[in-house]
């Protein structure tokens, strides 16, 4: 036991430097790992957003094609819903919403 104590006391300074170096390396690894986890979560979130945007893009492309082709059913739907238009002889009823 005394022999181990003597050895530790003899190498006290190098052991202290080694412990400090290990703590510094662990600190850098901790920051790197937490950064990696954060980046992975952000990547998943952005992938979901990208999928939603791709889906929205496809829907807008379909609407654009309908407008380019002057699809009468689609144009009528837009005129009725967005611009509150009606055909001659039709009566439009509007109800107040609470």
C-alpha positions as CSV (number, residue, x, y, z in Angstrom):
1,X,0.0,0.0,0.0
2,X,2.8,2.4,0.9
3,X,4.5,1.5,-2.4
4,X,1.4,2.6,-4.4
5,X,1.2,5.8,-2.4
6,X,4.8,6.5,-3.0
7,X,4.4,5.9,-6.7
8,X,1.4,8.1,-6.9
9,X,3.1,10.9,-5.1
10,X,6.1,10.5,-7.3
11,X,4.0,10.8,-10.5
12,X,1.5,13.3,-9.1
13,X,2.2,16.1,-11.6
14,X,2.0,13.9,-14.8
15,X,-1.2,12.2,-13.4
16,X,-2.8,15.5,-12.8
17,X,-1.9,16.7,-16.3
18,X,-3.3,13.4,-17.7
19,X,-6.6,13.8,-15.8
20,X,-7.0,17.4,-17.0
21,X,-6.3,16.3,-20.6
22,X,-8.9,13.5,-20.3
23,X,-11.5,15.9,-18.9
24,X,-10.8,18.4,-21.8
25,X,-11.1,15.6,-24.4
26,X,-14.4,14.4,-22.7
27,X,-15.7,18.0,-22.8
28,X,-15.0,18.3,-26.6
29,X,-16.5,14.9,-27.2
30,X,-19.6,15.9,-25.2
31,X,-20.1,19.0,-27.3
32,X,-19.5,17.1,-30.5
33,X,-22.0,14.3,-29.6
34,X,-24.7,16.8,-28.5
35,X,-24.2,18.8,-31.7
36,X,-24.5,15.6,-33.7
37,X,-27.7,14.7,-32.0
38,X,-29.1,18.2,-32.6
39,X,-28.1,18.0,-36.3
40,X,-29.8,14.6,-36.7
41,X,-33.0,15.9,-35.2
42,X,-32.9,19.0,-37.4
43,X,-32.2,16.8,-40.5
44,X,-35.4,14.7,-39.7
45,X,-37.5,17.9,-39.2
46,X,-36.2,19.4,-42.4
47,X,-36.9,16.1,-44.3
48,X,-40.5,16.3,-43.1
49,X,-40.8,19.9,-44.2
50,X,-39.3,19.0,-47.5
51,X,-41.8,16.3,-48.1
52,X,-44.7,18.7,-47.2
53,X,-43.3,21.3,-49.6
54,X,-42.9,18.7,-52.4
55,X,-46.6,17.6,-51.9
56,X,-47.7,21.2,-52.0
57,X,-45.7,21.8,-55.1
58,X,-47.3,18.9,-56.8
59,X,-50.8,20.2,-55.9
60,X,-49.9,23.7,-57.2
61,X,-48.6,22.2,-60.4
62,X,-51.9,20.3,-60.9
63,X,-53.8,23.5,-60.3
64,X,-51.6,25.3,-62.8
65,X,-52.2,22.7,-65.4
66,X,-56.0,23.0,-64.9
67,X,-55.7,26.8,-65.3
68,X,-53.5,26.5,-68.4
69,X,-55.9,24.1,-70.0
70,X,-58.8,26.4,-69.0
71,X,-60.7,23.5,-67.3
72,X,-64.3,24.9,-67.1
73,X,-65.2,23.0,-63.9
74,X,-62.1,24.2,-62.1
75,X,-62.5,27.8,-63.2
76,X,-66.2,27.7,-62.1
77,X,-65.2,26.3,-58.7
78,X,-62.6,29.2,-58.2
79,X,-65.2,31.8,-59.4
80,X,-67.8,30.5,-57.0
81,X,-65.6,29.9,-53.9
82,X,-63.0,32.6,-54.1
83,X,-64.9,35.4,-55.9
84,X,-68.5,34.6,-54.7
85,X,-69.8,34.6,-58.3
86,X,-72.9,32.8,-59.5
87,X,-74.5,32.0,-62.8
88,X,-77.3,34.2,-64.1
89,X,-80.6,33.2,-62.5
90,X,-78.9,31.6,-59.5
91,X,-79.5,33.0,-56.0
92,X,-76.6,33.0,-53.6
93,X,-77.3,32.7,-49.9
94,X,-74.8,33.8,-47.4
95,X,-75.0,33.1,-43.7
96,X,-73.2,34.9,-41.0
97,X,-70.8,32.8,-39.0
98,X,-70.3,33.3,-35.3
